[in-house]
Amino acid sequence: MFASRALVSLSLLLGTTHAAVAPKAPQARTVVQWDVGTWVENIAVRQNGQLIVTMLGVPEIWAVDPIKSTKSLIASLPGVNGVLGIDELAPDVFAIAAGNFTLATATTTPGSYSIWTLNAKTNVVKKA
């Protein structure tokens, strides 16, 4: 009898403790914003929680700090008008596809694409 009362009491105590510390649902918020008409193409998450963002329509790669709500231009790539895919090759080293893509007509220029690497620790971008 005592054991069952203790078990019920412990269950109630644990249930109320869990309910009291249950996390709230995350709230959506604007972290940073670009001008209307800007096409953010891809996003990669760094190990430190910052974001690497590629743009279509301009040949830019941006860093975004979601905690500080800041953005900074890492690089503007020459000879292309858009930066598309991004993937992490190693910690803080990313492969990025860039080429010529026309947003208005959704057409691409064959042979204009190349792969670049970004070392996010040093912000050095090189054509691979």
MODELLER restraints for C-alpha pairs under 7 A, 6 or more apart:
rsr = mdl.restraints
at = mdl.atoms
rsr.add(forms.Gaussian(group=physical.xy_distance, feature=features.Distance(at['CA:31:A'], at['CA:66:A']), mean=5.57, stdev=0.5))
rsr.add(forms.Gaussian(group=physical.xy_distance, feature=features.Distance(at['CA:31:A'], at['CA:69:A']), mean=4.96, stdev=0.5))
rsr.add(forms.Gaussian(group=physical.xy_distance, feature=features.Distance(at['CA:32:A'], at['CA:69:A']), mean=5.65, stdev=0.5))
rsr.add(forms.Gaussian(group=physical.xy_distance, feature=features.Distance(at['CA:32:A'], at['CA:70:A']), mean=6.34, stdev=0.5))
rsr.add(forms.Gaussian(group=physical.xy_distance, feature=features.Distance(at['CA:32:A'], at['CA:71:A']), mean=6.80, stdev=0.5))
rsr.add(forms.Gaussian(group=physical.xy_distance, feature=features.Distance(at['CA:39:A'], at['CA:55:A']), mean=5.83, stdev=0.5))
rsr.add(forms.Gaussian(group=physical.xy_distance, feature=features.Distance(at['CA:39:A'], at['CA:56:A']), mean=5.39, stdev=0.5))
rsr.add(forms.Gaussian(group=physical.xy_distance, feature=features.Distance(at['CA:39:A'], at['CA:57:A']), mean=6.76, stdev=0.5))
rsr.add(forms.Gaussian(group=physical.xy_distance, feature=features.Distance(at['CA:40:A'], at['CA:53:A']), mean=6.90, stdev=0.5))
rsr.add(forms.Gaussian(group=physical.xy_distance, feature=features.Distance(at['CA:40:A'], at['CA:54:A']), mean=6.12, stdev=0.5))
rsr.add(forms.Gaussian(group=physical.xy_distance, feature=features.Distance(at['CA:40:A'], at['CA:55:A']), mean=4.71, stdev=0.5))
rsr.add(forms.Gaussian(group=physical.xy_distance, feature=features.Distance(at['CA:40:A'], at['CA:56:A']), mean=6.37, stdev=0.5))
rsr.add(forms.Gaussian(group=physical.xy_distance, feature=features.Distance(at['CA:41:A'], at['CA:54:A']), mean=5.51, stdev=0.5))
rsr.add(forms.Gaussian(group=physical.xy_distance, feature=features.Distance(at['CA:41:A'], at['CA:55:A']), mean=5.08, stdev=0.5))
rsr.add(forms.Gaussian(group=physical.xy_distance, feature=features.Distance(at['CA:41:A'], at['CA:56:A']), mean=5.67, stdev=0.5))
rsr.add(forms.Gaussian(group=physical.xy_distance, feature=features.Distance(at['CA:41:A'], at['CA:84:A']), mean=5.93, stdev=0.5))
rsr.add(forms.Gaussian(group=physical.xy_distance, feature=features.Distance(at['CA:42:A'], at['CA:53:A']), mean=5.76, stdev=0.5))
rsr.add(forms.Gaussian(group=physical.xy_distance, feature=features.Distance(at['CA:42:A'], at['CA:54:A']), mean=5.25, stdev=0.5))
rsr.add(forms.Gaussian(group=physical.xy_distance, feature=features.Distance(at['CA:42:A'], at['CA:84:A']), mean=6.46, stdev=0.5))
rsr.add(forms.Gaussian(group=physical.xy_distance, feature=features.Distance(at['CA:42:A'], at['CA:85:A']), mean=6.13, stdev=0.5))
rsr.add(forms.Gaussian(group=physical.xy_distance, feature=features.Distance(at['CA:42:A'], at['CA:86:A']), mean=6.65, stdev=0.5))
rsr.add(forms.Gaussian(group=physical.xy_distance, feature=features.Distance(at['CA:43:A'], at['CA:51:A']), mean=6.47, stdev=0.5))
rsr.add(forms.Gaussian(group=physical.xy_distance, feature=features.Distance(at['CA:43:A'], at['CA:52:A']), mean=5.64, stdev=0.5))
rsr.add(forms.Gaussian(group=physical.xy_distance, feature=features.Distance(at['CA:43:A'], at['CA:53:A']), mean=4.61, stdev=0.5))
rsr.add(forms.Gaussian(group=physical.xy_distance, feature=features.Distance(at['CA:43:A'], at['CA:54:A']), mean=6.56, stdev=0.5))
rsr.add(forms.Gaussian(group=physical.xy_distance, feature=features.Distance(at['CA:44:A'], at['CA:51:A']), mean=5.66, stdev=0.5))
rsr.add(forms.Gaussian(group=physical.xy_distance, feature=features.Distance(at['CA:44:A'], at['CA:52:A']), mean=5.15, stdev=0.5))
rsr.add(forms.Gaussian(group=physical.xy_distance, feature=features.Distance(at['CA:44:A'], at['CA:53:A']), mean=6.61, stdev=0.5))
rsr.add(forms.Gaussian(group=physical.xy_distance, feature=features.Distance(at['CA:44:A'], at['CA:86:A']), mean=6.67, stdev=0.5))
rsr.add(forms.Gaussian(group=physical.xy_distance, feature=features.Distance(at['CA:44:A'], at['CA:87:A']), mean=6.88, stdev=0.5))
rsr.add(forms.Gaussian(group=physical.xy_distance, feature=features.Distance(at['CA:45:A'], at['CA:51:A']), mean=4.67, stdev=0.5))
rsr.add(forms.Gaussian(group=physical.xy_distance, feature=features.Distance(at['CA:45:A'], at['CA:52:A']), mean=6.38, stdev=0.5))
rsr.add(forms.Gaussian(group=physical.xy_distance, feature=features.Distance(at['CA:46:A'], at['CA:92:A']), mean=6.26, stdev=0.5))
rsr.add(forms.Gaussian(group=physical.xy_distance, feature=features.Distance(at['CA:50:A'], at['CA:64:A']), mean=5.81, stdev=0.5))
rsr.add(forms.Gaussian(group=physical.xy_distance, feature=features.Distance(at['CA:50:A'], at['CA:65:A']), mean=4.89, stdev=0.5))
rsr.add(forms.Gaussian(group=physical.xy_distance, feature=features.Distance(at['CA:50:A'], at['CA:66:A']), mean=6.41, stdev=0.5))
rsr.add(forms.Gaussian(group=physical.xy_distance, feature=features.Distance(at['CA:51:A'], at['CA:63:A']), mean=5.70, stdev=0.5))
rsr.add(forms.Gaussian(group=physical.xy_distance, feature=features.Distance(at['CA:51:A'], at['CA:64:A']), mean=4.97, stdev=0.5))
rsr.add(forms.Gaussian(group=physical.xy_distance, feature=features.Distance(at['CA:51:A'], at['CA:65:A']), mean=6.48, stdev=0.5))
rsr.add(forms.Gaussian(group=physical.xy_distance, feature=features.Distance(at['CA:52:A'], at['CA:62:A']), mean=5.77, stdev=0.5))
rsr.add(forms.Gaussian(group=physical.xy_distance, feature=features.Distance(at['CA:52:A'], at['CA:63:A']), mean=4.83, stdev=0.5))
rsr.add(forms.Gaussian(group=physical.xy_distance, feature=features.Distance(at['CA:52:A'], at['CA:64:A']), mean=6.41, stdev=0.5))
rsr.add(forms.Gaussian(group=physical.xy_distance, feature=features.Distance(at['CA:53:A'], at['CA:61:A']), mean=5.73, stdev=0.5))
rsr.add(forms.Gaussian(group=physical.xy_distance, feature=features.Distance(at['CA:53:A'], at['CA:62:A']), mean=5.02, stdev=0.5))
rsr.add(forms.Gaussian(group=physical.xy_distance, feature=features.Distance(at['CA:53:A'], at['CA:63:A']), mean=6.26, stdev=0.5))
rsr.add(forms.Gaussian(group=physical.xy_distance, feature=features.Distance(at['CA:54:A'], at['CA:60:A']), mean=6.16, stdev=0.5))
rsr.add(forms.Gaussian(group=physical.xy_distance, feature=features.Distance(at['CA:54:A'], at['CA:61:A']), mean=4.76, stdev=0.5))
rsr.add(forms.Gaussian(group=physical.xy_distance, feature=features.Distance(at['CA:54:A'], at['CA:62:A']), mean=6.45, stdev=0.5))
rsr.add(forms.Gaussian(group=physical.xy_distance, feature=features.Distance(at['CA:54:A'], at['CA:83:A']), mean=5.44, stdev=0.5))
rsr.add(forms.Gaussian(group=physical.xy_distance, feature=features.Distance(at['CA:54:A'], at['CA:84:A']), mean=6.14, stdev=0.5))
rsr.add(forms.Gaussian(group=physical.xy_distance, feature=features.Distance(at['CA:55:A'], at['CA:61:A']), mean=6.54, stdev=0.5))
rsr.add(forms.Gaussian(group=physical.xy_distance, feature=features.Distance(at['CA:55:A'], at['CA:82:A']), mean=6.10, stdev=0.5))
rsr.add(forms.Gaussian(group=physical.xy_distance, feature=features.Distance(at['CA:55:A'], at['CA:83:A']), mean=5.35, stdev=0.5))
rsr.add(forms.Gaussian(group=physical.xy_distance, feature=features.Distance(at['CA:55:A'], at['CA:84:A']), mean=6.76, stdev=0.5))
rsr.add(forms.Gaussian(group=physical.xy_distance, feature=features.Distance(at['CA:56:A'], at['CA:82:A']), mean=4.32, stdev=0.5))
rsr.add(forms.Gaussian(group=physical.xy_distance, feature=features.Distance(at['CA:56:A'], at['CA:83:A']), mean=5.54, stdev=0.5))
rsr.add(forms.Gaussian(group=physical.xy_distance, feature=features.Distance(at['CA:56:A'], at['CA:84:A']), mean=6.45, stdev=0.5))
rsr.add(forms.Gaussian(group=physical.xy_distance, feature=features.Distance(at['CA:57:A'], at['CA:81:A']), mean=5.66, stdev=0.5))
rsr.add(forms.Gaussian(group=physical.xy_distance, feature=features.Distance(at['CA:57:A'], at['CA:82:A']), mean=5.08, stdev=0.5))
rsr.add(forms.Gaussian(group=physical.xy_distance, feature=features.Distance(at['CA:57:A'], at['CA:103:A']), mean=6.52, stdev=0.5))
rsr.add(forms.Gaussian(group=physical.xy_distance, feature=features.Distance(at['CA:58:A'], at['CA:81:A']), mean=4.97, stdev=0.5))
rsr.add(forms.Gaussian(group=physical.xy_distance, feature=features.Distance(at['CA:58:A'], at['CA:82:A']), mean=5.01, stdev=0.5))
rsr.add(forms.Gaussian(group=physical.xy_distance, feature=features.Distance(at['CA:59:A'], at['CA:76:A']), mean=5.33, stdev=0.5))
rsr.add(forms.Gaussian(group=physical.xy_distance, feature=features.Distance(at['CA:59:A'], at['CA:77:A']), mean=5.26, stdev=0.5))
rsr.add(forms.Gaussian(group=physical.xy_distance, feature=features.Distance(at['CA:59:A'], at['CA:80:A']), mean=6.07, stdev=0.5))
rsr.add(forms.Gaussian(group=physical.xy_distance, feature=features.Distance(at['CA:59:A'], at['CA:81:A']), mean=4.75, stdev=0.5))
rsr.add(forms.Gaussian(group=physical.xy_distance, feature=features.Distance(at['CA:59:A'], at['CA:82:A']), mean=4.31, stdev=0.5))
rsr.add(forms.Gaussian(group=physical.xy_distance, feature=features.Distance(at['CA:59:A'], at['CA:83:A']), mean=5.34, stdev=0.5))
rsr.add(forms.Gaussian(group=physical.xy_distance, feature=features.Distance(at['CA:60:A'], at['CA:75:A']), mean=5.75, stdev=0.5))
rsr.add(forms.Gaussian(group=physical.xy_distance, feature=features.Distance(at['CA:60:A'], at['CA:76:A']), mean=4.45, stdev=0.5))
rsr.add(forms.Gaussian(group=physical.xy_distance, feature=features.Distance(at['CA:60:A'], at['CA:77:A']), mean=6.37, stdev=0.5))
rsr.add(forms.Gaussian(group=physical.xy_distance, feature=features.Distance(at['CA:60:A'], at['CA:83:A']), mean=6.46, stdev=0.5))
rsr.add(forms.Gaussian(group=physical.xy_distance, feature=features.Distance(at['CA:61:A'], at['CA:73:A']), mean=6.25, stdev=0.5))
rsr.add(forms.Gaussian(group=physical.xy_distance, feature=features.Distance(at['CA:61:A'], at['CA:74:A']), mean=5.51, stdev=0.5))
rsr.add(forms.Gaussian(group=physical.xy_distance, feature=features.Distance(at['CA:61:A'], at['CA:75:A']), mean=5.33, stdev=0.5))
rsr.add(forms.Gaussian(group=physical.xy_distance, feature=features.Distance(at['CA:61:A'], at['CA:76:A']), mean=6.51, stdev=0.5))
rsr.add(forms.Gaussian(group=physical.xy_distance, feature=features.Distance(at['CA:62:A'], at['CA:71:A']), mean=6.69, stdev=0.5))
rsr.add(forms.Gaussian(group=physical.xy_distance, feature=features.Distance(at['CA:62:A'], at['CA:72:A']), mean=5.66, stdev=0.5))
rsr.add(forms.Gaussian(group=physical.xy_distance, feature=features.Distance(at['CA:62:A'], at['CA:73:A']), mean=4.51, stdev=0.5))
rsr.add(forms.Gaussian(group=physical.xy_distance, feature=features.Distance(at['CA:62:A'], at['CA:74:A']), mean=5.15, stdev=0.5))
rsr.add(forms.Gaussian(group=physical.xy_distance, feature=features.Distance(at['CA:63:A'], at['CA:71:A']), mean=5.55, stdev=0.5))
rsr.add(forms.Gaussian(group=physical.xy_distance, feature=features.Distance(at['CA:63:A'], at['CA:72:A']), mean=5.31, stdev=0.5))
rsr.add(forms.Gaussian(group=physical.xy_distance, feature=features.Distance(at['CA:63:A'], at['CA:73:A']), mean=6.35, stdev=0.5))
rsr.add(forms.Gaussian(group=physical.xy_distance, feature=features.Distance(at['CA:63:A'], at['CA:74:A']), mean=6.36, stdev=0.5))
rsr.add(forms.Gaussian(group=physical.xy_distance, feature=features.Distance(at['CA:64:A'], at['CA:70:A']), mean=5.81, stdev=0.5))
rsr.add(forms.Gaussian(group=physical.xy_distance, feature=features.Distance(at['CA:64:A'], at['CA:71:A']), mean=4.36, stdev=0.5))
rsr.add(forms.Gaussian(group=physical.xy_distance, feature=features.Distance(at['CA:64:A'], at['CA:72:A']), mean=6.61, stdev=0.5))
rsr.add(forms.Gaussian(group=physical.xy_distance, feature=features.Distance(at['CA:65:A'], at['CA:71:A']), mean=6.32, stdev=0.5))
rsr.add(forms.Gaussian(group=physical.xy_distance, feature=features.Distance(at['CA:74:A'], at['CA:123:A']), mean=6.18, stdev=0.5))
rsr.add(forms.Gaussian(group=physical.xy_distance, feature=features.Distance(at['CA:80:A'], at['CA:98:A']), mean=6.57, stdev=0.5))
rsr.add(forms.Gaussian(group=physical.xy_distance, feature=features.Distance(at['CA:80:A'], at['CA:99:A']), mean=4.89, stdev=0.5))
rsr.add(forms.Gaussian(group=physical.xy_distance, feature=features.Distance(at['CA:80:A'], at['CA:100:A']), mean=5.13, stdev=0.5))
rsr.add(forms.Gaussian(group=physical.xy_distance, feature=features.Distance(at['CA:81:A'], at['CA:99:A']), mean=6.27, stdev=0.5))
rsr.add(forms.Gaussian(group=physical.xy_distance, feature=features.Distance(at['CA:81:A'], at['CA:100:A']), mean=5.03, stdev=0.5))
rsr.add(forms.Gaussian(group=physical.xy_distance, feature=features.Distance(at['CA:81:A'], at['CA:101:A']), mean=6.59, stdev=0.5))
rsr.add(forms.Gaussian(group=physical.xy_distance, feature=features.Distance(at['CA:82:A'], at['CA:98:A']), mean=5.75, stdev=0.5))
rsr.add(forms.Gaussian(group=physical.xy_distance, feature=features.Distance(at['CA:82:A'], at['CA:99:A']), mean=5.61, stdev=0.5))
rsr.add(forms.Gaussian(group=physical.xy_distance, feature=features.Distance(at['CA:82:A'], at['CA:100:A']), mean=5.86, stdev=0.5))
rsr.add(forms.Gaussian(group=physical.xy_distance, feature=features.Distance(at['CA:82:A'], at['CA:101:A']), mean=6.25, stdev=0.5))
rsr.add(forms.Gaussian(group=physical.xy_distance, feature=features.Distance(at['CA:83:A'], at['CA:97:A']), mean=6.00, stdev=0.5))
rsr.add(forms.Gaussian(group=physical.xy_distance, feature=features.Distance(at['CA:83:A'], at['CA:98:A']), mean=4.25, stdev=0.5))
rsr.add(forms.Gaussian(group=physical.xy_distance, feature=features.Distance(at['CA:83:A'], at['CA:99:A']), mean=6.52, stdev=0.5))
rsr.add(forms.Gaussian(group=physical.xy_distance, feature=features.Distance(at['CA:84:A'], at['CA:96:A']), mean=6.93, stdev=0.5))
rsr.add(forms.Gaussian(group=physical.xy_distance, feature=features.Distance(at['CA:84:A'], at['CA:97:A']), mean=5.34, stdev=0.5))
rsr.add(forms.Gaussian(group=physical.xy_distance, feature=features.Distance(at['CA:84:A'], at['CA:98:A']), mean=5.66, stdev=0.5))
rsr.add(forms.Gaussian(group=physical.xy_distance, feature=features.Distance(at['CA:85:A'], at['CA:96:A']), mean=5.61, stdev=0.5))
rsr.add(forms.Gaussian(group=physical.xy_distance, feature=features.Distance(at['CA:85:A'], at['CA:97:A']), mean=5.15, stdev=0.5))
rsr.add(forms.Gaussian(group=physical.xy_distance, feature=features.Distance(at['CA:86:A'], at['CA:94:A']), mean=6.55, stdev=0.5))
rsr.add(forms.Gaussian(group=physical.xy_distance, feature=features.Distance(at['CA:86:A'], at['CA:95:A']), mean=5.61, stdev=0.5))
rsr.add(forms.Gaussian(group=physical.xy_distance, feature=features.Distance(at['CA:86:A'], at['CA:96:A']), mean=4.47, stdev=0.5))
rsr.add(forms.Gaussian(group=physical.xy_distance, feature=features.Distance(at['CA:86:A'], at['CA:97:A']), mean=6.57, stdev=0.5))
rsr.add(forms.Gaussian(group=physical.xy_distance, feature=features.Distance(at['CA:87:A'], at['CA:94:A']), mean=5.46, stdev=0.5))
rsr.add(forms.Gaussian(group=physical.xy_distance, feature=features.Distance(at['CA:87:A'], at['CA:95:A']), mean=5.37, stdev=0.5))
rsr.add(forms.Gaussian(group=physical.xy_distance, feature=features.Distance(at['CA:87:A'], at['CA:96:A']), mean=6.72, stdev=0.5))
rsr.add(forms.Gaussian(group=physical.xy_distance, feature=features.Distance(at['CA:88:A'], at['CA:94:A']), mean=4.28, stdev=0.5))
rsr.add(forms.Gaussian(group=physical.xy_distance, feature=features.Distance(at['CA:88:A'], at['CA:95:A']), mean=6.29, stdev=0.5))
rsr.add(forms.Gaussian(group=physical.xy_distance, feature=features.Distance(at['CA:89:A'], at['CA:95:A']), mean=6.46, stdev=0.5))
rsr.add(forms.Gaussian(group=physical.xy_distance, feature=features.Distance(at['CA:92:A'], at['CA:119:A']), mean=5.98, stdev=0.5))
rsr.add(forms.Gaussian(group=physical.xy_distance, feature=features.Distance(at['CA:92:A'], at['CA:120:A']), mean=5.14, stdev=0.5))
rsr.add(forms.Gaussian(group=physical.xy_distance, feature=features.Distance(at['CA:92:A'], at['CA:121:A']), mean=6.34, stdev=0.5))
rsr.add(forms.Gaussian(group=physical.xy_distance, feature=features.Distance(at['CA:93:A'], at['CA:117:A']), mean=6.93, stdev=0.5))
rsr.add(forms.Gaussian(group=physical.xy_distance, feature=features.Distance(at['CA:93:A'], at['CA:118:A']), mean=5.65, stdev=0.5))
rsr.add(forms.Gaussian(group=physical.xy_distance, feature=features.Distance(at['CA:93:A'], at['CA:119:A']), mean=4.62, stdev=0.5))
rsr.add(forms.Gaussian(group=physical.xy_distance, feature=features.Distance(at['CA:93:A'], at['CA:120:A']), mean=6.10, stdev=0.5))
rsr.add(forms.Gaussian(group=physical.xy_distance, feature=features.Distance(at['CA:94:A'], at['CA:117:A']), mean=5.52, stdev=0.5))
rsr.add(forms.Gaussian(group=physical.xy_distance, feature=features.Distance(at['CA:94:A'], at['CA:118:A']), mean=5.07, stdev=0.5))
rsr.add(forms.Gaussian(group=physical.xy_distance, feature=features.Distance(at['CA:94:A'], at['CA:119:A']), mean=6.56, stdev=0.5))
rsr.add(forms.Gaussian(group=physical.xy_distance, feature=features.Distance(at['CA:95:A'], at['CA:115:A']), mean=6.58, stdev=0.5))
rsr.add(forms.Gaussian(group=physical.xy_distance, feature=features.Distance(at['CA:95:A'], at['CA:116:A']), mean=5.74, stdev=0.5))
rsr.add(forms.Gaussian(group=physical.xy_distance, feature=features.Distance(at['CA:95:A'], at['CA:117:A']), mean=4.64, stdev=0.5))
rsr.add(forms.Gaussian(group=physical.xy_distance, feature=features.Distance(at['CA:95:A'], at['CA:118:A']), mean=6.51, stdev=0.5))
rsr.add(forms.Gaussian(group=physical.xy_distance, feature=features.Distance(at['CA:96:A'], at['CA:115:A']), mean=5.56, stdev=0.5))
rsr.add(forms.Gaussian(group=physical.xy_distance, feature=features.Distance(at['CA:96:A'], at['CA:116:A']), mean=5.06, stdev=0.5))
rsr.add(forms.Gaussian(group=physical.xy_distance, feature=features.Distance(at['CA:96:A'], at['CA:117:A']), mean=6.02, stdev=0.5))
rsr.add(forms.Gaussian(group=physical.xy_distance, feature=features.Distance(at['CA:97:A'], at['CA:113:A']), mean=6.83, stdev=0.5))
rsr.add(forms.Gaussian(group=physical.xy_distance, feature=features.Distance(at['CA:97:A'], at['CA:114:A']), mean=5.84, stdev=0.5))
rsr.add(forms.Gaussian(group=physical.xy_distance, feature=features.Distance(at['CA:97:A'], at['CA:115:A']), mean=4.68, stdev=0.5))
rsr.add(forms.Gaussian(group=physical.xy_distance, feature=features.Distance(at['CA:97:A'], at['CA:116:A']), mean=6.35, stdev=0.5))
rsr.add(forms.Gaussian(group=physical.xy_distance, feature=features.Distance(at['CA:98:A'], at['CA:113:A']), mean=5.44, stdev=0.5))
rsr.add(forms.Gaussian(group=physical.xy_distance, feature=features.Distance(at['CA:98:A'], at['CA:114:A']), mean=5.54, stdev=0.5))
rsr.add(forms.Gaussian(group=physical.xy_distance, feature=features.Distance(at['CA:98:A'], at['CA:115:A']), mean=6.37, stdev=0.5))
rsr.add(forms.Gaussian(group=physical.xy_distance, feature=features.Distance(at['CA:99:A'], at['CA:112:A']), mean=5.00, stdev=0.5))
rsr.add(forms.Gaussian(group=physical.xy_distance, feature=features.Distance(at['CA:99:A'], at['CA:113:A']), mean=4.07, stdev=0.5))
rsr.add(forms.Gaussian(group=physical.xy_distance, feature=features.Distance(at['CA:99:A'], at['CA:114:A']), mean=6.39, stdev=0.5))
rsr.add(forms.Gaussian(group=physical.xy_distance, feature=features.Distance(at['CA:100:A'], at['CA:108:A']), mean=5.88, stdev=0.5))
rsr.add(forms.Gaussian(group=physical.xy_distance, feature=features.Distance(at['CA:100:A'], at['CA:109:A']), mean=5.47, stdev=0.5))
rsr.add(forms.Gaussian(group=physical.xy_distance, feature=features.Distance(at['CA:100:A'], at['CA:112:A']), mean=5.82, stdev=0.5))
rsr.add(forms.Gaussian(group=physical.xy_distance, feature=features.Distance(at['CA:100:A'], at['CA:113:A']), mean=6.95, stdev=0.5))
rsr.add(forms.Gaussian(group=physical.xy_distance, feature=features.Distance(at['CA:101:A'], at['CA:107:A']), mean=5.78, stdev=0.5))
rsr.add(forms.Gaussian(group=physical.xy_distance, feature=features.Distance(at['CA:101:A'], at['CA:108:A']), mean=4.35, stdev=0.5))
rsr.add(forms.Gaussian(group=physical.xy_distance, feature=features.Distance(at['CA:101:A'], at['CA:109:A']), mean=6.37, stdev=0.5))
rsr.add(forms.Gaussian(group=physical.xy_distance, feature=features.Distance(at['CA:102:A'], at['CA:108:A']), mean=6.23, stdev=0.5))
rsr.add(forms.Gaussian(group=physical.xy_distance, feature=features.Distance(at['CA:115:A'], at['CA:127:A']), mean=6.19, stdev=0.5))
rsr.add(forms.Gaussian(group=physical.xy_distance, feature=features.Distance(at['CA:115:A'], at['CA:128:A']), mean=5.57, stdev=0.5))
rsr.add(forms.Gaussian(group=physical.xy_distance, feature=features.Distance(at['CA:116:A'], at['CA:125:A']), mean=6.73, stdev=0.5))
rsr.add(forms.Gaussian(group=physical.xy_distance, feature=features.Distance(at['CA:116:A'], at['CA:126:A']), mean=5.46, stdev=0.5))
rsr.add(forms.Gaussian(group=physical.xy_distance, feature=features.Distance(at['CA:116:A'], at['CA:127:A']), mean=4.22, stdev=0.5))
rsr.add(forms.Gaussian(group=physical.xy_distance, feature=features.Distance(at['CA:116:A'], at['CA:128:A']), mean=4.95, stdev=0.5))
rsr.add(forms.Gaussian(group=physical.xy_distance, feature=features.Distance(at['CA:117:A'], at['CA:125:A']), mean=5.55, stdev=0.5))
rsr.add(forms.Gaussian(group=physical.xy_distance, feature=features.Distance(at['CA:117:A'], at['CA:126:A']), mean=5.34, stdev=0.5))
rsr.add(forms.Gaussian(group=physical.xy_distance, feature=features.Distance(at['CA:117:A'], at['CA:127:A']), mean=6.33, stdev=0.5))
rsr.add(forms.Gaussian(group=physical.xy_distance, feature=features.Distance(at['CA:117:A'], at['CA:128:A']), mean=6.15, stdev=0.5))
rsr.add(forms.Gaussian(group=physical.xy_distance, feature=features.Distance(at['CA:118:A'], at['CA:124:A']), mean=5.71, stdev=0.5))
rsr.add(forms.Gaussian(group=physical.xy_distance, feature=features.Distance(at['CA:118:A'], at['CA:125:A']), mean=4.46, stdev=0.5))
rsr.add(forms.Gaussian(group=physical.xy_distance, feature=features.Distance(at['CA:118:A'], at['CA:126:A']), mean=6.69, stdev=0.5))
rsr.add(forms.Gaussian(group=physical.xy_distance, feature=features.Distance(at['CA:119:A'], at['CA:125:A']), mean=6.55, stdev=0.5))
